[in-house]
Amino acid sequence: MKTAAVLVLLAGLVAFVYAVGEVNEILEKQLEKRDLENLQRIANGDKELLEDPVFRAEAGKTLKRIKRASKSMTPEDYQKLRLSIAKYTGPQGAKKIMTFTKMLKKK
């Protein structure tokens, strides 16, 4: 549960920071544009897309890359990430990302 919450928070901050053009060098090196697009698609919650096995595999890779990137963040950067997630995806988007993460673990 903590891991899913961390991933959701990290994903939101990464997307928010990217959207305003202030991408951290570490994240810019480790994440690709398609990773951020995948996060946005997950947050939008399109059921057909989320059930697509190809997208699920790609989104799983995205979440793993984000987890690796978060390990190299400073505590201050990580806190900024957590605080920015609600602004970018909103509570419903964060909830959908968390649900999707749990779904990937089950299958």
C-alpha positions as CSV (number, residue, x, y, z in Angstrom):
1,M,0.0,0.0,0.0
2,K,2.8,2.4,0.9
3,T,4.6,1.6,-2.4
4,A,1.5,2.3,-4.4
5,A,1.0,5.6,-2.6
6,V,4.6,6.5,-3.2
7,L,4.3,5.7,-6.9
8,V,1.1,7.7,-7.2
9,L,2.6,10.7,-5.5
10,L,5.8,10.4,-7.5
11,A,3.9,10.1,-10.8
12,G,1.9,13.1,-10.1
13,L,4.8,15.3,-9.2
14,V,6.8,14.2,-12.2
15,A,3.9,15.0,-14.5
16,F,3.3,18.3,-12.8
17,V,6.9,19.4,-12.9
18,Y,7.1,18.3,-16.6
19,A,4.0,20.2,-17.4
20,V,5.3,23.5,-16.1
21,G,8.7,23.0,-17.8
22,E,10.8,22.5,-14.7
23,V,11.9,18.9,-15.2
24,N,14.6,17.8,-12.8
25,E,17.8,16.7,-14.6
26,I,17.6,13.3,-12.9
27,L,14.1,12.7,-13.9
28,E,14.7,14.1,-17.4
29,K,17.5,11.5,-17.9
30,Q,15.5,8.6,-16.5
31,L,12.0,9.2,-17.7
32,E,10.8,9.5,-21.3
33,K,8.0,11.6,-22.7
34,R,5.9,8.5,-23.2
35,D,6.2,7.7,-19.5
36,L,4.5,11.0,-18.7
37,E,1.8,10.4,-21.3
38,N,1.2,6.9,-19.9
39,L,0.6,8.4,-16.5
40,Q,-1.8,10.9,-17.9
41,R,-3.7,8.1,-19.6
42,I,-3.9,6.1,-16.4
43,A,-5.1,9.2,-14.5
44,N,-7.8,9.7,-17.1
45,G,-9.1,6.2,-16.4
46,D,-10.2,5.0,-19.9
47,K,-11.4,1.4,-19.0
48,E,-10.8,0.0,-22.5
49,L,-7.2,1.3,-22.5
50,L,-6.5,0.1,-19.0
51,E,-7.7,-3.4,-20.0
52,D,-5.5,-3.5,-23.1
53,P,-2.6,-5.9,-22.4
54,V,-0.1,-4.0,-24.5
55,F,-0.8,-0.7,-22.6
56,R,-0.7,-2.5,-19.3
57,A,2.7,-3.9,-20.0
58,E,4.0,-0.5,-21.1
59,A,2.4,1.3,-18.1
60,G,4.0,-1.3,-15.8
61,K,7.4,-0.4,-17.2
62,T,6.6,3.3,-16.8
63,L,5.8,2.8,-13.1
64,K,9.1,0.8,-12.6
65,R,11.1,3.6,-14.2
66,I,9.4,6.1,-11.9
67,K,10.2,4.1,-8.9
68,R,13.9,3.9,-9.9
69,A,14.0,7.6,-10.4
70,S,12.5,8.3,-7.0
71,K,15.3,6.5,-5.3
72,S,17.8,9.1,-6.4
73,M,15.7,12.1,-5.3
74,T,16.6,14.2,-2.3
75,P,14.0,14.3,0.5
76,E,13.2,17.9,-0.4
77,D,12.6,16.9,-4.0
78,Y,10.5,14.0,-2.9
79,Q,8.4,16.2,-0.7
80,K,7.8,18.6,-3.5
81,L,6.6,15.7,-5.6
82,R,4.1,14.6,-3.0
83,L,2.7,18.1,-2.6
84,S,2.3,18.7,-6.3
85,I,0.4,15.5,-7.2
86,A,-3.0,16.7,-6.2
87,K,-2.6,19.9,-8.2
88,Y,-1.8,17.9,-11.4
89,T,-4.0,14.9,-11.4
90,G,-6.5,15.9,-8.7
91,P,-7.8,13.4,-6.1
92,Q,-9.6,11.3,-8.7
93,G,-6.6,11.0,-11.0
94,A,-4.4,9.9,-8.1
95,K,-7.0,7.4,-7.0
96,K,-7.1,5.9,-10.5
97,I,-3.3,5.6,-10.7
98,M,-3.3,3.9,-7.3
99,T,-6.1,1.5,-8.4
100,F,-4.2,0.7,-11.6
101,T,-1.0,0.0,-9.7
102,K,-2.8,-2.5,-7.5
103,M,-4.4,-4.1,-10.5
104,L,-1.0,-4.6,-12.1
105,K,0.3,-6.3,-8.9
106,K,-2.6,-8.8,-8.9
107,K,-2.0,-10.0,-12.4
